[in-house]
Amino acid sequence: MQMNNSFKLLIIFLGGLLLLFIIAPLGGMFISTTAPDLFITIKDVEVTKSIRLTLFASLAATLFMAIGAIPLAYLLARKNFFFKKLVLGIVDLPIVIPHSAAGIALLGFLSRDSILGKAASSVGLNFVGNPLGIVAAMAFVSVPFLINAARDGFLSVPVRLEKTAMSLGASQARVFFTISIPLAGRNIVSGMVMMFARGLSEFGAIVIIAYHPMVTPVLIFERFGSYGLHYAQPVAVTFILITLLFFILLRYISGGKKNA
């Protein structure tokens, strides 16, 4: 079905306005950041250290949570059980609650006075003001992206293929690892990319549970509050460029698997 010209122009116009709304603020920030400021920022040890911490923490959160998120997604895709809708609602809860509230909830759960905090302290670990707390905050707010994407992937895998493999003597575990996961791989990888990207941008939960050591979103806020826009912009531009490169690379990898 072909669209008439007036309707097509309307769609292009509205879509262009939306793209302009996204591009204009970022473009203005890039234009107002001079090359000397950018080079100074790249050489700033505090900035590079925060970027490394942010990338590492988000990657660690994604890989660690995948251990439980992928099996849970499979369960939600394949089984109908009592309170399933409640479980789906709980999975989406970190997306809809304010992230400052998520940080407060995590702080109460992981603080030194909590059961988990005391257990961690007994073996020399601490979540508050520690990279472990940053990983926990990133994982909490971003894991729904992985669960939902993996669940959609498993829903697209024909059940008959799994049943056929099991009828031929394959165990359910073998079917899961050799059939279900490979066929849902595109969605799983996409979900991991989205979880990683979401973790990189987290601020509200992290700033409550671990202001120090600073991840880059917190550092940007710190530079803006202490020195103003001129000092915060180069850090923001540097972080956007680096995360954009990582995001393109990860998307390229997942796209390669998709076309394979």
Secondary structure as GFF3:
##gff-version 3
##sequence-region A 1 260
A	DSSP	alpha_helix	5	32	.	.	.	ID=ss1
A	DSSP	alpha_helix	35	43	.	.	.	ID=ss2
A	DSSP	alpha_helix	45	78	.	.	.	ID=ss3
A	DSSP	alpha_helix	84	96	.	.	.	ID=ss4
A	DSSP	alpha_helix	99	110	.	.	.	ID=ss5
A	DSSP	alpha_helix	115	122	.	.	.	ID=ss6
A	DSSP	alpha_helix	131	155	.	.	.	ID=ss7
A	DSSP	alpha_helix	159	167	.	.	.	ID=ss8
A	DSSP	alpha_helix	172	175	.	.	.	ID=ss9
A	DSSP	pi_helix	176	180	.	.	.	ID=ss10
A	DSSP	alpha_helix	181	183	.	.	.	ID=ss11
A	DSSP	alpha_helix	185	200	.	.	.	ID=ss12
A	DSSP	alpha_helix	204	209	.	.	.	ID=ss13
A	DSSP	alpha_helix	216	227	.	.	.	ID=ss14
A	DSSP	alpha_helix	229	259	.	.	.	ID=ss15
###
